[in-house]
Structure formats: structure tokens, C-alpha cells
Amino acid sequence: MNGKPLKFCGTSLDDLRSFPATARRRAGLALSLVQAGEDPPDWKPMTAIGRGVREIRVRDDKEAFRVIYVAKFEDAIYVLHCFGKKSQKTARGDLELATRRYKYLVKEFGK
């Protein structure tokens, strides 16, 4: 494997595994690109959560899915949260969960 390893916070790995197959494959490919030091095909910064946090955007035929991660730490790429979206706006609970996990990492690594 090239690049940094992935580390999943909380239930994020189980949440990613619950995505439909097509969305799961697309998210996996996007995370592989991040591990190789490249940008995923569809992403945006999530500065409301924290410095260096990004959101991978994935769609399948029916739904939108998101993978929120941070790659700024030396040891790994941390996947903060994975979830499906039904509306344009990201639910407050999803943002709050990702923010809590990010703050924990910053406290843990002091960055």
C-alpha cells in the first residue's frame, strides 16, 4: 500500500460498509487516491468542522453519500464520519459528530 494508512473513528468503518455496493466502491476508490496523496474526484473542504477536514461526495442511483476525513496528521488519514444524505443540506447531527471526532484528534495529537 502506498501512502498513509486509514484509521476509522468511532463507527465510521461500519457506516461505510453499510453503503450500497456502488457507493462503497466509489468511496473506497476516493480514499485510495487520498492515501496516494491525490485529491478524490468530488470533494469539498469542511472548514466548519476544522482545519484540513474534507468531505468526499459520492452518489449512486438513488442517494448521496459522504465521507468526512482529515489527512493533515503525520501517522494516518482519519475517517471521521460516513453517512447517507437525503437532502441538499448536511444534517446538524452529522456535522456535530464529525466535529467531536475531529476535536478529539486535535486534542490527542496537539495539532
Jmol script that loads the backbone (N, CA, C; Angstrom):
load data "model"
ATOM      1  N   MET A   1       0.845  -1.180   0.000  1.00  0.00           N
ATOM      2  CA  MET A   1       0.000   0.000   0.000  1.00  0.00           C
ATOM      3  C   MET A   1       0.891   1.244   0.000  1.00  0.00           C
ATOM      4  N   ASN A   2       0.542   2.213  -0.785  1.00  0.00           N
ATOM      5  CA  ASN A   2       1.265   3.472  -0.827  1.00  0.00           C
ATOM      6  C   ASN A   2       0.635   4.460   0.127  1.00  0.00           C
ATOM      7  N   GLY A   3       1.466   5.337   0.681  1.00  0.00           N
ATOM      8  CA  GLY A   3       0.937   6.434   1.472  1.00  0.00           C
ATOM      9  C   GLY A   3       0.537   6.059   2.875  1.00  0.00           C
ATOM     10  N   LYS A   4      -0.234   6.949   3.468  1.00  0.00           N
ATOM     11  CA  LYS A   4      -0.660   6.802   4.856  1.00  0.00           C
ATOM     12  C   LYS A   4      -1.755   5.763   5.003  1.00  0.00           C
ATOM     13  N   PRO A   5      -1.782   5.086   6.150  1.00  0.00           N
ATOM     14  CA  PRO A   5      -2.893   4.175   6.405  1.00  0.00           C
ATOM     15  C   PRO A   5      -4.170   4.941   6.746  1.00  0.00           C
ATOM     16  N   LEU A   6      -5.289   4.269   6.586  1.00  0.00           N
ATOM     17  CA  LEU A   6      -6.580   4.824   7.003  1.00  0.00           C
ATOM     18  C   LEU A   6      -6.871   4.381   8.420  1.00  0.00           C
ATOM     19  N   LYS A   7      -7.394   5.280   9.216  1.00  0.00           N
ATOM     20  CA  LYS A   7      -7.882   4.943  10.551  1.00  0.00           C
ATOM     21  C   LYS A   7      -9.308   5.482  10.636  1.00  0.00           C
ATOM     22  N   PHE A   8     -10.195   4.636  11.103  1.00  0.00           N
ATOM     23  CA  PHE A   8     -11.611   4.991  11.165  1.00  0.00           C
ATOM     24  C   PHE A   8     -11.996   5.332  12.596  1.00  0.00           C
ATOM     25  N   CYS A   9     -12.633   6.472  12.770  1.00  0.00           N
ATOM     26  CA  CYS A   9     -13.062   6.945  14.084  1.00  0.00           C
ATOM     27  C   CYS A   9     -14.463   6.430  14.387  1.00  0.00           C
ATOM     28  N   GLY A  10     -14.656   5.986  15.618  1.00  0.00           N
ATOM     29  CA  GLY A  10     -15.985   5.550  16.053  1.00  0.00           C
ATOM     30  C   GLY A  10     -16.563   4.481  15.147  1.00  0.00           C
ATOM     31  N   THR A  11     -17.778   4.701  14.678  1.00  0.00           N
ATOM     32  CA  THR A  11     -18.494   3.727  13.848  1.00  0.00           C
ATOM     33  C   THR A  11     -18.296   3.966  12.353  1.00  0.00           C
ATOM     34  N   SER A  12     -17.351   4.840  11.983  1.00  0.00           N
ATOM     35  CA  SER A  12     -17.242   5.232  10.573  1.00  0.00           C
ATOM     36  C   SER A  12     -16.971   4.063   9.623  1.00  0.00           C
ATOM     37  N   LEU A  13     -16.204   3.063  10.039  1.00  0.00           N
ATOM     38  CA  LEU A  13     -15.966   1.918   9.152  1.00  0.00           C
ATOM     39  C   LEU A  13     -17.248   1.112   8.947  1.00  0.00           C
ATOM     40  N   ASP A  14     -17.969   0.851  10.011  1.00  0.00           N
ATOM     41  CA  ASP A  14     -19.252   0.143   9.879  1.00  0.00           C
ATOM     42  C   ASP A  14     -20.235   0.959   9.045  1.00  0.00           C
ATOM     43  N   ASP A  15     -20.225   2.273   9.238  1.00  0.00           N
ATOM     44  CA  ASP A  15     -21.114   3.137   8.459  1.00  0.00           C
ATOM     45  C   ASP A  15     -20.761   3.071   6.975  1.00  0.00           C
ATOM     46  N   LEU A  16     -19.469   3.093   6.659  1.00  0.00           N
ATOM     47  CA  LEU A  16     -19.039   2.984   5.265  1.00  0.00           C
ATOM     48  C   LEU A  16     -19.437   1.631   4.686  1.00  0.00           C
ATOM     49  N   ARG A  17     -19.278   0.591   5.462  1.00  0.00           N
ATOM     50  CA  ARG A  17     -19.649  -0.760   4.997  1.00  0.00           C
ATOM     51  C   ARG A  17     -21.141  -0.906   4.754  1.00  0.00           C
ATOM     52  N   SER A  18     -21.941  -0.032   5.351  1.00  0.00           N
ATOM     53  CA  SER A  18     -23.393  -0.097   5.159  1.00  0.00           C
ATOM     54  C   SER A  18     -23.847   0.615   3.877  1.00  0.00           C
ATOM     55  N   PHE A  19     -22.948   1.322   3.206  1.00  0.00           N
ATOM     56  CA  PHE A  19     -23.298   1.972   1.931  1.00  0.00           C
ATOM     57  C   PHE A  19     -23.654   0.896   0.908  1.00  0.00           C
ATOM     58  N   PRO A  20     -24.518   1.194  -0.046  1.00  0.00           N
ATOM     59  CA  PRO A  20     -24.755   0.268  -1.159  1.00  0.00           C
ATOM     60  C   PRO A  20     -23.434   0.001  -1.901  1.00  0.00           C
ATOM     61  N   ALA A  21     -23.350  -1.136  -2.575  1.00  0.00           N
ATOM     62  CA  ALA A  21     -22.095  -1.581  -3.185  1.00  0.00           C
ATOM     63  C   ALA A  21     -21.444  -0.527  -4.082  1.00  0.00           C
ATOM     64  N   THR A  22     -22.208   0.099  -4.959  1.00  0.00           N
ATOM     65  CA  THR A  22     -21.637   1.087  -5.883  1.00  0.00           C
ATOM     66  C   THR A  22     -21.042   2.268  -5.123  1.00  0.00           C
ATOM     67  N   ALA A  23     -21.773   2.797  -4.163  1.00  0.00           N
ATOM     68  CA  ALA A  23     -21.294   3.930  -3.372  1.00  0.00           C
ATOM     69  C   ALA A  23     -20.078   3.531  -2.540  1.00  0.00           C
ATOM     70  N   ARG A  24     -20.088   2.320  -2.001  1.00  0.00           N
ATOM     71  CA  ARG A  24     -18.972   1.823  -1.201  1.00  0.00           C
ATOM     72  C   ARG A  24     -17.697   1.735  -2.049  1.00  0.00           C
ATOM     73  N   ARG A  25     -17.834   1.212  -3.283  1.00  0.00           N
ATOM     74  CA  ARG A  25     -16.673   1.113  -4.185  1.00  0.00           C
ATOM     75  C   ARG A  25     -16.134   2.495  -4.540  1.00  0.00           C
ATOM     76  N   ARG A  26     -17.031   3.423  -4.850  1.00  0.00           N
ATOM     77  CA  ARG A  26     -16.602   4.783  -5.211  1.00  0.00           C
ATOM     78  C   ARG A  26     -15.907   5.470  -4.036  1.00  0.00           C
ATOM     79  N   ALA A  27     -16.455   5.304  -2.843  1.00  0.00           N
ATOM     80  CA  ALA A  27     -15.833   5.892  -1.650  1.00  0.00           C
ATOM     81  C   ALA A  27     -14.463   5.259  -1.400  1.00  0.00           C
ATOM     82  N   GLY A  28     -14.372   3.948  -1.583  1.00  0.00           N
ATOM     83  CA  GLY A  28     -13.094   3.255  -1.400  1.00  0.00           C
ATOM     84  C   GLY A  28     -12.037   3.730  -2.381  1.00  0.00           C
ATOM     85  N   LEU A  29     -12.422   3.918  -3.629  1.00  0.00           N
ATOM     86  CA  LEU A  29     -11.502   4.424  -4.646  1.00  0.00           C
ATOM     87  C   LEU A  29     -11.040   5.840  -4.285  1.00  0.00           C
ATOM     88  N   ALA A  30     -11.977   6.671  -3.860  1.00  0.00           N
ATOM     89  CA  ALA A  30     -11.632   8.043  -3.474  1.00  0.00           C
ATOM     90  C   ALA A  30     -10.658   8.042  -2.292  1.00  0.00           C
ATOM     91  N   LEU A  31     -10.885   7.186  -1.306  1.00  0.00           N
ATOM     92  CA  LEU A  31      -9.978   7.102  -0.162  1.00  0.00           C
ATOM     93  C   LEU A  31      -8.604   6.581  -0.584  1.00  0.00           C
ATOM     94  N   SER A  32      -8.558   5.675  -1.550  1.00  0.00           N
ATOM     95  CA  SER A  32      -7.274   5.181  -2.069  1.00  0.00           C
ATOM     96  C   SER A  32      -6.475   6.321  -2.702  1.00  0.00           C
ATOM     97  N   LEU A  33      -7.153   7.191  -3.421  1.00  0.00           N
ATOM     98  CA  LEU A  33      -6.489   8.350  -4.020  1.00  0.00           C
ATOM     99  C   LEU A  33      -5.915   9.264  -2.935  1.00  0.00           C
ATOM    100  N   VAL A  34      -6.699   9.476  -1.878  1.00  0.00           N
ATOM    101  CA  VAL A  34      -6.234  10.311  -0.770  1.00  0.00           C
ATOM    102  C   VAL A  34      -4.989   9.682  -0.146  1.00  0.00           C
ATOM    103  N   GLN A  35      -5.000   8.370   0.029  1.00  0.00           N
ATOM    104  CA  GLN A  35      -3.836   7.678   0.591  1.00  0.00           C
ATOM    105  C   GLN A  35      -2.597   7.867  -0.284  1.00  0.00           C
ATOM    106  N   ALA A  36      -2.799   7.962  -1.588  1.00  0.00           N
ATOM    107  CA  ALA A  36      -1.693   8.140  -2.529  1.00  0.00           C
ATOM    108  C   ALA A  36      -1.277   9.607  -2.651  1.00  0.00           C
ATOM    109  N   GLY A  37      -1.912  10.487  -1.873  1.00  0.00           N
ATOM    110  CA  GLY A  37      -1.556  11.896  -1.887  1.00  0.00           C
ATOM    111  C   GLY A  37      -2.266  12.702  -2.956  1.00  0.00           C
ATOM    112  N   GLU A  38      -3.298  12.130  -3.560  1.00  0.00           N
ATOM    113  CA  GLU A  38      -4.049  12.819  -4.612  1.00  0.00           C
ATOM    114  C   GLU A  38      -5.413  13.257  -4.087  1.00  0.00           C
ATOM    115  N   ASP A  39      -6.050  14.138  -4.850  1.00  0.00           N
ATOM    116  CA  ASP A  39      -7.404  14.564  -4.498  1.00  0.00           C
ATOM    117  C   ASP A  39      -8.418  13.555  -5.040  1.00  0.00           C
ATOM    118  N   PRO A  40      -9.468  13.278  -4.267  1.00  0.00           N
ATOM    119  CA  PRO A  40     -10.548  12.433  -4.786  1.00  0.00           C
ATOM    120  C   PRO A  40     -11.308  13.174  -5.883  1.00  0.00           C
ATOM    121  N   PRO A  41     -12.103  12.456  -6.692  1.00  0.00           N
ATOM    122  CA  PRO A  41     -12.787  13.101  -7.816  1.00  0.00           C
ATOM    123  C   PRO A  41     -13.786  14.192  -7.424  1.00  0.00           C
ATOM    124  N   ASP A  42     -14.496  14.031  -6.339  1.00  0.00           N
ATOM    125  CA  ASP A  42     -15.517  15.013  -5.946  1.00  0.00           C
ATOM    126  C   ASP A  42     -15.400  15.237  -4.445  1.00  0.00           C
ATOM    127  N   TRP A  43     -14.896  16.392  -4.066  1.00  0.00           N
ATOM    128  CA  TRP A  43     -14.697  16.698  -2.647  1.00  0.00           C
ATOM    129  C   TRP A  43     -14.875  18.196  -2.416  1.00  0.00           C
ATOM    130  N   LYS A  44     -15.014  18.543  -1.144  1.00  0.00           N
ATOM    131  CA  LYS A  44     -15.021  19.955  -0.774  1.00  0.00           C
ATOM    132  C   LYS A  44     -14.444  20.097   0.626  1.00  0.00           C
ATOM    133  N   PRO A  45     -13.862  21.250   0.919  1.00  0.00           N
ATOM    134  CA  PRO A  45     -13.346  21.475   2.269  1.00  0.00           C
ATOM    135  C   PRO A  45     -14.503  21.615   3.261  1.00  0.00           C
ATOM    136  N   MET A  46     -14.278  21.168   4.470  1.00  0.00           N
ATOM    137  CA  MET A  46     -15.287  21.279   5.534  1.00  0.00           C
ATOM    138  C   MET A  46     -14.700  22.100   6.679  1.00  0.00           C
ATOM    139  N   THR A  47     -14.416  23.366   6.390  1.00  0.00           N
ATOM    140  CA  THR A  47     -13.769  24.229   7.371  1.00  0.00           C
ATOM    141  C   THR A  47     -14.634  24.472   8.605  1.00  0.00           C
ATOM    142  N   ALA A  48     -15.939  24.293   8.485  1.00  0.00           N
ATOM    143  CA  ALA A  48     -16.819  24.446   9.656  1.00  0.00           C
ATOM    144  C   ALA A  48     -16.504  23.377  10.704  1.00  0.00           C
ATOM    145  N   ILE A  49     -15.989  22.239  10.276  1.00  0.00           N
ATOM    146  CA  ILE A  49     -15.634  21.162  11.206  1.00  0.00           C
ATOM    147  C   ILE A  49     -14.235  21.396  11.763  1.00  0.00           C
ATOM    148  N   GLY A  50     -13.291  21.761  10.888  1.00  0.00           N
ATOM    149  CA  GLY A  50     -11.937  22.002  11.361  1.00  0.00           C
ATOM    150  C   GLY A  50     -10.952  22.171  10.222  1.00  0.00           C
ATOM    151  N   ARG A  51      -9.782  22.664  10.553  1.00  0.00           N
ATOM    152  CA  ARG A  51      -8.733  22.898   9.578  1.00  0.00           C
ATOM    153  C   ARG A  51      -8.265  21.579   8.969  1.00  0.00           C
ATOM    154  N   GLY A  52      -8.265  21.514   7.644  1.00  0.00           N
ATOM    155  CA  GLY A  52      -7.794  20.320   6.954  1.00  0.00           C
ATOM    156  C   GLY A  52      -8.843  19.243   6.743  1.00  0.00           C
ATOM    157  N   VAL A  53     -10.072  19.476   7.216  1.00  0.00           N
ATOM    158  CA  VAL A  53     -11.133  18.478   7.068  1.00  0.00           C
ATOM    159  C   VAL A  53     -11.758  18.612   5.677  1.00  0.00           C
ATOM    160  N   ARG A  54     -11.976  17.465   5.045  1.00  0.00           N
ATOM    161  CA  ARG A  54     -12.586  17.424   3.712  1.00  0.00           C
ATOM    162  C   ARG A  54     -13.734  16.422   3.686  1.00  0.00           C
ATOM    163  N   GLU A  55     -14.605  16.636   2.719  1.00  0.00           N
ATOM    164  CA  GLU A  55     -15.750  15.746   2.522  1.00  0.00           C
ATOM    165  C   GLU A  55     -15.679  15.166   1.113  1.00  0.00           C
ATOM    166  N   ILE A  56     -15.683  13.846   1.024  1.00  0.00           N
ATOM    167  CA  ILE A  56     -15.784  13.161  -0.267  1.00  0.00           C
ATOM    168  C   ILE A  56     -17.268  13.007  -0.569  1.00  0.00           C
ATOM    169  N   ARG A  57     -17.645  13.365  -1.790  1.00  0.00           N
ATOM    170  CA  ARG A  57     -19.049  13.282  -2.198  1.00  0.00           C
ATOM    171  C   ARG A  57     -19.212  12.141  -3.201  1.00  0.00           C
ATOM    172  N   VAL A  58     -20.124  11.230  -2.885  1.00  0.00           N
ATOM    173  CA  VAL A  58     -20.363  10.042  -3.704  1.00  0.00           C
ATOM    174  C   VAL A  58     -21.863   9.920  -3.948  1.00  0.00           C
ATOM    175  N   ARG A  59     -22.224   9.512  -5.145  1.00  0.00           N
ATOM    176  CA  ARG A  59     -23.644   9.252  -5.465  1.00  0.00           C
ATOM    177  C   ARG A  59     -23.778   7.861  -6.055  1.00  0.00           C
ATOM    178  N   ASP A  60     -24.917   7.244  -5.759  1.00  0.00           N
ATOM    179  CA  ASP A  60     -25.300   6.069  -6.532  1.00  0.00           C
ATOM    180  C   ASP A  60     -26.585   6.451  -7.254  1.00  0.00           C
ATOM    181  N   ASP A  61     -27.350   5.502  -7.723  1.00  0.00           N
ATOM    182  CA  ASP A  61     -28.549   5.810  -8.499  1.00  0.00           C
ATOM    183  C   ASP A  61     -29.604   6.580  -7.711  1.00  0.00           C
ATOM    184  N   LYS A  62     -29.690   6.363  -6.406  1.00  0.00           N
ATOM    185  CA  LYS A  62     -30.797   6.894  -5.628  1.00  0.00           C
ATOM    186  C   LYS A  62     -30.433   7.906  -4.562  1.00  0.00           C
ATOM    187  N   GLU A  63     -29.188   7.888  -4.114  1.00  0.00           N
ATOM    188  CA  GLU A  63     -28.876   8.628  -2.895  1.00  0.00           C
ATOM    189  C   GLU A  63     -27.481   9.242  -2.968  1.00  0.00           C
ATOM    190  N   ALA A  64     -27.241  10.206  -2.088  1.00  0.00           N
ATOM    191  CA  ALA A  64     -25.922  10.815  -1.945  1.00  0.00           C
ATOM    192  C   ALA A  64     -25.282  10.296  -0.655  1.00  0.00           C
ATOM    193  N   PHE A  65     -23.974  10.115  -0.695  1.00  0.00           N
ATOM    194  CA  PHE A  65     -23.220   9.625   0.462  1.00  0.00           C
ATOM    195  C   PHE A  65     -22.019  10.521   0.681  1.00  0.00           C
ATOM    196  N   ARG A  66     -21.594  10.609   1.926  1.00  0.00           N
ATOM    197  CA  ARG A  66     -20.470  11.465   2.275  1.00  0.00           C
ATOM    198  C   ARG A  66     -19.479  10.724   3.169  1.00  0.00           C
ATOM    199  N   VAL A  67     -18.199  11.014   2.954  1.00  0.00           N
ATOM    200  CA  VAL A  67     -17.115  10.510   3.794  1.00  0.00           C
ATOM    201  C   VAL A  67     -16.320  11.731   4.232  1.00  0.00           C
ATOM    202  N   ILE A  68     -16.328  12.014   5.520  1.00  0.00           N
ATOM    203  CA  ILE A  68     -15.604  13.162   6.056  1.00  0.00           C
ATOM    204  C   ILE A  68     -14.299  12.650   6.663  1.00  0.00           C
ATOM    205  N   TYR A  69     -13.190  13.267   6.233  1.00  0.00           N
ATOM    206  CA  TYR A  69     -11.883  12.793   6.678  1.00  0.00           C
ATOM    207  C   TYR A  69     -10.932  13.965   6.895  1.00  0.00           C
ATOM    208  N   VAL A  70      -9.819  13.658   7.561  1.00  0.00           N
ATOM    209  CA  VAL A  70      -8.743  14.627   7.722  1.00  0.00           C
ATOM    210  C   VAL A  70      -7.424  13.900   7.459  1.00  0.00           C
ATOM    211  N   ALA A  71      -6.575  14.517   6.630  1.00  0.00           N
ATOM    212  CA  ALA A  71      -5.318  13.883   6.229  1.00  0.00           C
ATOM    213  C   ALA A  71      -4.096  14.661   6.716  1.00  0.00           C
ATOM    214  N   LYS A  72      -4.275  15.639   7.581  1.00  0.00           N
ATOM    215  CA  LYS A  72      -3.161  16.509   7.967  1.00  0.00           C
ATOM    216  C   LYS A  72      -2.250  15.910   9.042  1.00  0.00           C
ATOM    217  N   PHE A  73      -2.655  14.846   9.677  1.00  0.00           N
ATOM    218  CA  PHE A  73      -1.832  14.254  10.721  1.00  0.00           C
ATOM    219  C   PHE A  73      -0.768  13.350  10.099  1.00  0.00           C
ATOM    220  N   GLU A  74       0.383  13.273  10.751  1.00  0.00           N
ATOM    221  CA  GLU A  74       1.533  12.535  10.208  1.00  0.00           C
ATOM    222  C   GLU A  74       1.276  11.043  10.050  1.00  0.00           C
ATOM    223  N   ASP A  75       0.601  10.438  11.017  1.00  0.00           N
ATOM    224  CA  ASP A  75       0.556   8.980  11.088  1.00  0.00           C
ATOM    225  C   ASP A  75      -0.505   8.317  10.226  1.00  0.00           C
ATOM    226  N   ALA A  76      -1.589   9.029   9.902  1.00  0.00           N
ATOM    227  CA  ALA A  76      -2.691   8.364   9.194  1.00  0.00           C
ATOM    228  C   ALA A  76      -3.677   9.386   8.633  1.00  0.00           C
ATOM    229  N   ILE A  77      -4.535   8.865   7.772  1.00  0.00           N
ATOM    230  CA  ILE A  77      -5.708   9.604   7.313  1.00  0.00           C
ATOM    231  C   ILE A  77      -6.860   9.125   8.199  1.00  0.00           C
ATOM    232  N   TYR A  78      -7.505  10.045   8.866  1.00  0.00           N
ATOM    233  CA  TYR A  78      -8.580   9.697   9.786  1.00  0.00           C
ATOM    234  C   TYR A  78      -9.931   9.936   9.126  1.00  0.00           C
ATOM    235  N   VAL A  79     -10.716   8.875   9.038  1.00  0.00           N
ATOM    236  CA  VAL A  79     -12.084   8.987   8.533  1.00  0.00           C
ATOM    237  C   VAL A  79     -12.955   9.300   9.748  1.00  0.00           C
ATOM    238  N   LEU A  80     -13.508  10.498   9.754  1.00  0.00           N
ATOM    239  CA  LEU A  80     -14.265  10.982  10.904  1.00  0.00           C
ATOM    240  C   LEU A  80     -15.700  10.464  10.910  1.00  0.00           C
ATOM    241  N   HIS A  81     -16.319  10.426   9.722  1.00  0.00           N
ATOM    242  CA  HIS A  81     -17.740  10.077   9.680  1.00  0.00           C
ATOM    243  C   HIS A  81     -18.130   9.704   8.253  1.00  0.00           C
ATOM    244  N   CYS A  82     -19.004   8.724   8.111  1.00  0.00           N
ATOM    245  CA  CYS A  82     -19.556   8.300   6.818  1.00  0.00           C
ATOM    246  C   CYS A  82     -21.068   8.230   6.972  1.00  0.00           C
ATOM    247  N   PHE A  83     -21.798   8.772   5.980  1.00  0.00           N
ATOM    248  CA  PHE A  83     -23.261   8.800   6.115  1.00  0.00           C
ATOM    249  C   PHE A  83     -23.916   9.028   4.766  1.00  0.00           C
ATOM    250  N   GLY A  84     -25.203   8.684   4.708  1.00  0.00           N
ATOM    251  CA  GLY A  84     -26.027   8.955   3.538  1.00  0.00           C
ATOM    252  C   GLY A  84     -26.796  10.244   3.746  1.00  0.00           C
ATOM    253  N   LYS A  85     -27.105  10.917   2.638  1.00  0.00           N
ATOM    254  CA  LYS A  85     -27.845  12.176   2.697  1.00  0.00           C
ATOM    255  C   LYS A  85     -29.126  12.063   1.898  1.00  0.00           C
ATOM    256  N   LYS A  86     -30.190  12.611   2.440  1.00  0.00           N
ATOM    257  CA  LYS A  86     -31.472  12.640   1.744  1.00  0.00           C
ATOM    258  C   LYS A  86     -31.778  14.027   1.190  1.00  0.00           C
ATOM    259  N   SER A  87     -31.126  15.062   1.757  1.00  0.00           N
ATOM    260  CA  SER A  87     -31.409  16.428   1.321  1.00  0.00           C
ATOM    261  C   SER A  87     -30.109  17.143   0.958  1.00  0.00           C
ATOM    262  N   GLN A  88     -30.241  18.334   0.412  1.00  0.00           N
ATOM    263  CA  GLN A  88     -29.087  19.138  -0.004  1.00  0.00           C
ATOM    264  C   GLN A  88     -28.192  19.491   1.180  1.00  0.00           C
ATOM    265  N   LYS A  89     -28.809  19.861   2.282  1.00  0.00           N
ATOM    266  CA  LYS A  89     -28.076  20.324   3.452  1.00  0.00           C
ATOM    267  C   LYS A  89     -27.663  19.139   4.327  1.00  0.00           C
ATOM    268  N   THR A  90     -26.433  19.197   4.839  1.00  0.00           N
ATOM    269  CA  THR A  90     -25.949  18.157   5.747  1.00  0.00           C
ATOM    270  C   THR A  90     -26.614  18.337   7.107  1.00  0.00           C
ATOM    271  N   ALA A  91     -27.113  17.253   7.653  1.00  0.00           N
ATOM    272  CA  ALA A  91     -27.809  17.308   8.941  1.00  0.00           C
ATOM    273  C   ALA A  91     -26.878  17.767  10.055  1.00  0.00           C
ATOM    274  N   ARG A  92     -27.420  18.528  10.971  1.00  0.00           N
ATOM    275  CA  ARG A  92     -26.648  19.047  12.095  1.00  0.00           C
ATOM    276  C   ARG A  92     -25.978  17.926  12.888  1.00  0.00           C
ATOM    277  N   GLY A  93     -26.694  16.831  13.107  1.00  0.00           N
ATOM    278  CA  GLY A  93     -26.133  15.716  13.873  1.00  0.00           C
ATOM    279  C   GLY A  93     -24.889  15.139  13.216  1.00  0.00           C
ATOM    280  N   ASP A  94     -24.880  15.058  11.887  1.00  0.00           N
ATOM    281  CA  ASP A  94     -23.702  14.554  11.171  1.00  0.00           C
ATOM    282  C   ASP A  94     -22.522  15.508  11.330  1.00  0.00           C
ATOM    283  N   LEU A  95     -22.779  16.798  11.221  1.00  0.00           N
ATOM    284  CA  LEU A  95     -21.717  17.789  11.401  1.00  0.00           C
ATOM    285  C   LEU A  95     -21.175  17.771  12.825  1.00  0.00           C
ATOM    286  N   GLU A  96     -22.074  17.669  13.797  1.00  0.00           N
ATOM    287  CA  GLU A  96     -21.653  17.664  15.204  1.00  0.00           C
ATOM    288  C   GLU A  96     -20.810  16.435  15.533  1.00  0.00           C
ATOM    289  N   LEU A  97     -21.198  15.278  15.000  1.00  0.00           N
ATOM    290  CA  LEU A  97     -20.440  14.058  15.254  1.00  0.00           C
ATOM    291  C   LEU A  97     -19.036  14.163  14.668  1.00  0.00           C
ATOM    292  N   ALA A  98     -18.930  14.614  13.430  1.00  0.00           N
ATOM    293  CA  ALA A  98     -17.618  14.773  12.798  1.00  0.00           C
ATOM    294  C   ALA A  98     -16.770  15.792  13.560  1.00  0.00           C
ATOM    295  N   THR A  99     -17.402  16.860  14.023  1.00  0.00           N
ATOM    296  CA  THR A  99     -16.681  17.890  14.780  1.00  0.00           C
ATOM    297  C   THR A  99     -16.147  17.337  16.093  1.00  0.00           C
ATOM    298  N   ARG A 100     -16.955  16.560  16.806  1.00  0.00           N
ATOM    299  CA  ARG A 100     -16.500  15.945  18.069  1.00  0.00           C
ATOM    300  C   ARG A 100     -15.297  15.038  17.830  1.00  0.00           C
ATOM    301  N   ARG A 101     -15.375  14.235  16.798  1.00  0.00           N
ATOM    302  CA  ARG A 101     -14.277  13.314  16.498  1.00  0.00           C
ATOM    303  C   ARG A 101     -13.019  14.079  16.090  1.00  0.00           C
ATOM    304  N   TYR A 102     -13.176  15.147  15.323  1.00  0.00           N
ATOM    305  CA  TYR A 102     -12.041  15.971  14.925  1.00  0.00           C
ATOM    306  C   TYR A 102     -11.390  16.616  16.152  1.00  0.00           C
ATOM    307  N   LYS A 103     -12.199  17.193  17.029  1.00  0.00           N
ATOM    308  CA  LYS A 103     -11.665  17.843  18.225  1.00  0.00           C
ATOM    309  C   LYS A 103     -10.908  16.854  19.099  1.00  0.00           C
ATOM    310  N   TYR A 104     -11.392  15.633  19.175  1.00  0.00           N
ATOM    311  CA  TYR A 104     -10.687  14.598  19.928  1.00  0.00           C
ATOM    312  C   TYR A 104      -9.300  14.355  19.334  1.00  0.00           C
ATOM    313  N   LEU A 105      -9.216  14.249  17.999  1.00  0.00           N
ATOM    314  CA  LEU A 105      -7.918  14.025  17.347  1.00  0.00           C
ATOM    315  C   LEU A 105      -6.964  15.187  17.588  1.00  0.00           C
ATOM    316  N   VAL A 106      -7.477  16.403  17.475  1.00  0.00           N
ATOM    317  CA  VAL A 106      -6.631  17.581  17.699  1.00  0.00           C
ATOM    318  C   VAL A 106      -6.097  17.568  19.128  1.00  0.00           C
ATOM    319  N   LYS A 107      -6.953  17.233  20.078  1.00  0.00           N
ATOM    320  CA  LYS A 107      -6.527  17.153  21.475  1.00  0.00           C
ATOM    321  C   LYS A 107      -5.489  16.045  21.650  1.00  0.00           C
ATOM    322  N   GLU A 108      -5.718  14.915  21.011  1.00  0.00           N
ATOM    323  CA  GLU A 108      -4.835  13.754  21.101  1.00  0.00           C
ATOM    324  C   GLU A 108      -3.455  14.051  20.490  1.00  0.00           C
ATOM    325  N   PHE A 109      -3.430  14.712  19.337  1.00  0.00           N
ATOM    326  CA  PHE A 109      -2.181  14.936  18.606  1.00  0.00           C
ATOM    327  C   PHE A 109      -1.653  16.356  18.744  1.00  0.00           C
ATOM    328  N   GLY A 110      -2.438  17.236  19.350  1.00  0.00           N
ATOM    329  CA  GLY A 110      -1.996  18.598  19.593  1.00  0.00           C
ATOM    330  C   GLY A 110      -1.763  19.433  18.350  1.00  0.00           C
ATOM    331  N   LYS A 111      -2.589  19.216  17.307  1.00  0.00           N
ATOM    332  CA  LYS A 111      -2.403  19.981  16.063  1.00  0.00           C
ATOM    333  C   LYS A 111      -3.696  20.634  15.644  1.00  0.00           C
TER     334      LYS A 111
END
end "model"
wireframe off; spacefill off
backbone 0.3
color backbone group
